[in-house]
Amino acid sequence: MTIDGRPARIRPGTSVAAALLEQGRWDFRTDPVSGTARGPYCGMGVCLECEVTVDGRPAVRACIERVREGMSIDTSAGEVGP
């Protein structure tokens, strides 16, 4: 699978949110109004703070979507840091 275009090895069945956190990512998206980084908050699909793009489908809730082989995850925050 890939996260923001970079290969990642994550166990299938893991939530996308957990996969991102395993990679040290807390910034799943950027707020379109304030521009601030957003990440997981409720962990059960209610708050929408963890939305990412999965295999070209926008607004997928990372906390309830499960990782599968070959999946492509794109965050609106992109790659942060050096």
N, C-alpha and C positions, 0 to 999 in steps of 0.2 A: 504494500500500500504506500501511498505518498501523502505527506502533509505539506501543504504549500509548495508542492513540486519536489520535495526532498524525500528520498526513500526512508521508510520507517518499518521496523519489525514489531508488530503488535499482535498479540494472541487473538484469533477470531473469537467473537462473542463478547469481547470487552466493549464497554460503551465508548463512543467516540470522545466524550468528555474525559473519561479516564485515560484514553490513549493520548490525548493532548497534554493532560497533566503529567503523564509518565515522561513525556518529552520536555517537561519543564515549561510548558506553555500555559499561562493563565489568561492571556489575551486572545479571546476567540473571535472577537469582532470589534469594530470601531463604531461608536455611536454616531449616527449620521448628523445629529444636531450639534453636539458638543465636541465631537472628535475624540472623546476619551475612550480608552480601552475598556472593553467589557468582557466578562467571563462568567463561569458558572456561579449561580446564586442559589436557586432552590433545589436543583438536582432531581427534579421530578417532572419537568416539562411544562411548568406553569408560567414561569417568569419570562421566557424567551431570551434571556441574556446570553445564552450559550449557542445561539444560532450560527451555523456554518453552512458552507456549500459542500454537498456530497455528490460526487459523480455528476456534477453539473446542475444538481437540484438545489436551488437556493433556500434559505430559511429552514434548514433541517435542525431540529433540536438535538444537540450533541449528547445531552444527558440520557436520551431515550433511544437513540440510534445505535445499533451494534456494528462493530467492525467486521468486515468480511474481506476475504482475499481479493486483492486487486483494487480495492477502494481508493478513491482520490478525495482527500479532504482539503478544502481551501477555506482559509479564514480571511475575513476582510481586513484583519489587522496585519496579515502577511508575516514575513519573517522580521522579528524585532531583535535588535542588538547587533553586535559585531559578527 
